[in-house]
Amino acid sequence: MKYQYIFKRSFADFSDLSNNLGSFVEDYNNRPHSVLKLSPNDAALGKIFDIDKYKEKLKEARIKRIEENKSCDKCDFTLK
């Protein structure tokens, strides 16, 4: 958390840091982590990472990204 939230910002004083800490913890606990492949909150609730659903989302994102790239009138996009 230090490197992701605290070291990247400057705070006026400890009170300023303290006021922001709650939102940092909330964000951290709801963001998927590479080791868990789930957010800490999801892992604590006993959810299990679904590799098939993950692969499907990656496939959908790739298709969407390619379509958006093709629609760019400033880009010379050719799928190889």
PASEBA-1860 file (N, C-alpha, C; in nm, 3 decimals):
! residues 80
1> MKYQYIFK> 0.081/-0.119/0.000/0.000/0.000/0.000/0.086/0.126/0.000 ~ 0.201/0.118/0.065/0.286/0.238/0.072/0.323/0.286/-0.067 ~ 0.367/0.194/-0.153/0.413/0.235/-0.285/0.299/0.272/-0.378 ~ 0.185/0.208/-0.363/0.073/0.234/-0.452/-0.003/0.361/-0.414 ~ -0.012/0.393/-0.289/-0.096/0.504/-0.245/-0.023/0.617/-0.175 ~ 0.070/0.586/-0.088/0.128/0.688/-0.002/0.250/0.756/-0.064 ~ 0.344/0.679/-0.115/0.467/0.738/-0.167/0.445/0.817/-0.296 ~ 0.336/0.793/-0.367/0.307/0.863/-0.493/0.242/0.999/-0.470
9> RSFADFSD> 0.206/1.031/-0.348/0.136/1.155/-0.316/0.213/1.233/-0.209 ~ 0.182/1.358/-0.202/0.237/1.437/-0.091/0.120/1.481/-0.003 ~ 0.142/1.482/0.124/0.040/1.516/0.222/0.088/1.635/0.302 ~ -0.004/1.723/0.335/0.031/1.843/0.411/0.082/1.807/0.550 ~ 0.016/1.709/0.611/0.055/1.667/0.745/-0.007/1.529/0.773 ~ 0.013/1.480/0.894/-0.037/1.348/0.929/-0.190/1.343/0.921 ~ -0.254/1.452/0.957/-0.400/1.458/0.952/-0.450/1.441/0.809 ~ -0.381/1.501/0.715/-0.416/1.488/0.573/-0.403/1.343/0.529
17> LSNNLGSF> -0.294/1.278/0.567/-0.275/1.136/0.537/-0.385/1.054/0.601 ~ -0.413/1.081/0.726/-0.515/1.007/0.800/-0.653/1.020/0.735 ~ -0.685/1.138/0.684/-0.813/1.160/0.617/-0.826/1.080/0.488 ~ -0.715/1.050/0.422/-0.717/0.977/0.296/-0.702/0.826/0.314 ~ -0.655/0.784/0.427/-0.622/0.643/0.450/-0.742/0.549/0.429 ~ -0.860/0.590/0.472/-0.978/0.507/0.456/-1.008/0.474/0.311 ~ -0.995/0.573/0.222/-1.021/0.549/0.081/-0.911/0.461/0.020 ~ -0.788/0.473/0.069/-0.679/0.387/0.020/-0.707/0.241/0.055
25> VEDYNNRP> -0.747/0.217/0.179/-0.776/0.080/0.225/-0.894/0.023/0.149 ~ -0.998/0.103/0.129/-1.116/0.058/0.054/-1.078/0.018/-0.088 ~ -1.000/0.101/-0.155/-0.958/0.071/-0.291/-0.870/-0.054/-0.294 ~ -0.776/-0.063/-0.203/-0.685/-0.178/-0.196/-0.761/-0.309/-0.177 ~ -0.860/-0.307/-0.089/-0.935/-0.430/-0.058/-1.034/-0.470/-0.166 ~ -1.064/-0.381/-0.258/-1.158/-0.412/-0.366/-1.091/-0.429/-0.501 ~ -0.960/-0.417/-0.506/-0.884/-0.430/-0.631/-0.826/-0.572/-0.639 ~ -0.842/-0.639/-0.754/-0.783/-0.774/-0.767/-0.630/-0.770/-0.751
33> HSVLKLSP> -0.576/-0.870/-0.686/-0.432/-0.880/-0.664/-0.378/-0.996/-0.746 ~ -0.257/-0.981/-0.794/-0.200/-1.079/-0.887/-0.188/-1.219/-0.827 ~ -0.155/-1.229/-0.702/-0.139/-1.360/-0.639/-0.275/-1.427/-0.619 ~ -0.370/-1.350/-0.568/-0.503/-1.404/-0.541/-0.587/-1.420/-0.667 ~ -0.563/-1.331/-0.764/-0.648/-1.319/-0.882/-0.789/-1.273/-0.843 ~ -0.805/-1.235/-0.718/-0.930/-1.183/-0.663/-0.896/-1.063/-0.575 ~ -0.996/-0.986/-0.542/-0.973/-0.880/-0.444/-0.966/-0.946/-0.305 ~ -0.898/-0.883/-0.210/-0.897/-0.938/-0.074/-1.038/-0.957/-0.017
41> NDAALGKI> -1.128/-0.864/-0.049/-1.266/-0.878/-0.001/-1.332/-1.004/-0.058 ~ -1.314/-1.029/-0.188/-1.371/-1.149/-0.250/-1.310/-1.276/-0.190 ~ -1.180/-1.275/-0.169/-1.113/-1.391/-0.109/-1.165/-1.417/0.032 ~ -1.187/-1.311/0.108/-1.237/-1.326/0.244/-1.379/-1.382/0.246 ~ -1.454/-1.354/0.139/-1.591/-1.408/0.128/-1.594/-1.551/0.075 ~ -1.475/-1.606/0.044/-1.467/-1.744/-0.001/-1.489/-1.764/-0.150 ~ -1.487/-1.656/-0.226/-1.503/-1.670/-0.371/-1.381/-1.737/-0.430 ~ -1.401/-1.806/-0.540/-1.294/-1.879/-0.607/-1.274/-1.821/-0.746
49> FDIDKYKE> -1.150/-1.805/-0.786/-1.116/-1.750/-0.918/-1.162/-1.846/-1.026 ~ -1.239/-1.795/-1.122/-1.291/-1.875/-1.232/-1.208/-1.848/-1.357 ~ -1.113/-1.937/-1.387/-1.021/-1.918/-1.498/-1.094/-1.911/-1.632 ~ -1.200/-1.988/-1.649/-1.274/-1.986/-1.776/-1.344/-1.852/-1.798 ~ -1.403/-1.798/-1.694/-1.468/-1.666/-1.703/-1.364/-1.559/-1.733 ~ -1.247/-1.570/-1.670/-1.138/-1.476/-1.691/-1.091/-1.479/-1.836 ~ -1.072/-1.599/-1.890/-1.029/-1.612/-2.029/-1.131/-1.554/-2.125 ~ -1.259/-1.574/-2.096/-1.366/-1.521/-2.180/-1.364/-1.368/-2.178
57> KLKEARIK> -1.343/-1.310/-2.061/-1.337/-1.164/-2.051/-1.217/-1.110/-2.129 ~ -1.104/-1.179/-2.122/-0.987/-1.137/-2.199/-1.015/-1.142/-2.349 ~ -1.082/-1.247/-2.393/-1.117/-1.262/-2.534/-1.210/-1.149/-2.579 ~ -1.311/-1.120/-2.497/-1.406/-1.012/-2.530/-1.334/-0.877/-2.534 ~ -1.244/-0.854/-2.440/-1.171/-0.727/-2.436/-1.082/-0.712/-2.559 ~ -1.020/-0.821/-2.603/-0.935/-0.816/-2.722/-1.017/-0.782/-2.845 ~ -1.132/-0.845/-2.860/-1.219/-0.819/-2.975/-1.265/-0.673/-2.973 ~ -1.305/-0.624/-2.857/-1.351/-0.486/-2.845/-1.238/-0.389/-2.878
65> RIEENKSC> -1.117/-0.417/-2.828/-1.001/-0.332/-2.853/-0.969/-0.326/-3.002 ~ -0.974/-0.440/-3.069/-0.946/-0.444/-3.213/-1.051/-0.363/-3.289 ~ -1.178/-0.378/-3.254/-1.283/-0.304/-3.321/-1.266/-0.153/-3.300 ~ -1.231/-0.113/-3.179/-1.209/0.029/-3.152/-1.089/0.081/-3.230 ~ -0.985/0.002/-3.239/-0.867/0.043/-3.315/-0.900/0.056/-3.464 ~ -0.982/-0.032/-3.516/-1.021/-0.026/-3.657/-1.103/0.099/-3.687 ~ -1.177/0.146/-3.589/-1.264/0.263/-3.611/-1.188/0.395/-3.600 ~ -1.064/0.391/-3.565/-0.984/0.513/-3.551/-0.948/0.566/-3.690
73> DKCDFTLK> -0.989/0.690/-3.719/-0.961/0.747/-3.851/-0.821/0.808/-3.859 ~ -0.749/0.813/-3.749/-0.613/0.867/-3.747/-0.507/0.757/-3.745 ~ -0.553/0.632/-3.743/-0.460/0.520/-3.732/-0.460/0.436/-3.860 ~ -0.345/0.383/-3.892/-0.336/0.287/-4.001/-0.325/0.151/-3.935 ~ -0.440/0.087/-3.911/-0.445/-0.038/-3.836/-0.470/-0.154/-3.930 ~ -0.379/-0.249/-3.928/-0.401/-0.373/-4.002/-0.374/-0.487/-3.909 ~ -0.467/-0.580/-3.902/-0.453/-0.696/-3.815/-0.360/-0.797/-3.880 ~ -0.259/-0.839/-3.809/-0.163/-0.935/-3.863/-0.177/-1.067/-3.795
END
